[in-house]
Amino acid sequence: MEGKLYVVPTPIGNLQDMTFRAISVLKDVDLILAEDTRTSGKLLKHFEINTPQRSYHKFNEHKIVDDLIAQLEQGASFALISDAGTPAISDPGYLIVHKAVAKGITVETLPGATAFVPALVNSGLPAERFVFEGFLPVKKGRKTRLESLQDETRTMIFYESPHKLLKTLKDFEKYFGADRQVSVSREISKIYEETIRGSVSEVRQIFEDKPSIKGEFVIVLKGSKGS
C-alpha cells in the first residue's frame, strides 16, 4: 500500500473558509499532524472530525520526522495542518514535505487559506509580480535583509507580530523612505478585520495613535520606483 502525505490549509479566521475537500481528507487519513493539538482540536470538533492527532511543530519536527517518513513508506496516510493557514508558509511543514519528496512518497497539497494572498490583493498595490519575505529577522541579519531589499522593484510582503509592528514601520521609513506606499492588514477574515493604506509615515502614525495594537499583521510594501 502506498503512503501519502496531504498538506491541508485551515482557516486563518472565519471557519466558513474551510473547504469540503479539506474536511473529507482530515476524516479519511490515519493521522493528523497538528502544530498545536489544542488549537486544532477545536477546529476538528467543530467539523466533527474524529481522526487521531499527533503534535508536529518546530520544536520536535527534527526528532520525529524520520519516524513519520518510515510510517508513510509503510503505507500510512497523514494530513499535515498548522494552527492557521497553509503549512510551510511561515509555519512548520517544509522539512517533512522535503523528506517525503526525496523518498518518493506522494505529497498532495490542497489549495486553501493563507494570509498574504488576500492582503496583497486588498492592498491595491501591484500584484502581478511580488516577493514574499515572511518575518524579518529580529536582530541578527535584519539590517542586511532590509538593505538587500532597497532596490527590489516587486511588491514585497511581510508578516509581523503586534509588538514589533511599529519597529518594522520605522525601519521601513529608514530603509525605503517615508513616502513609500504601504498597506497593513490585520485579523484577515475575522470580526475586526482592518486594512490601512498610505505612505509608510502615515500608516506608522496611525498605529502610533492607537491605544493598543492587536492581531496578526500582513504588511504589503510597494517596490522601488523601477516597478
Helices and strands as residue ranges (DSSP letters): E 4-7, G 15-17, H 20-28, E 31-34, H 37-46, E 53-55, H 61-73, E 77-81, H 94-102, E 106-109, H 116-123, E 130-135, H 142-148, E 155-160, G 162-164, H 165-176, E 181-186, E 194-199, H 200-208, E 217-221
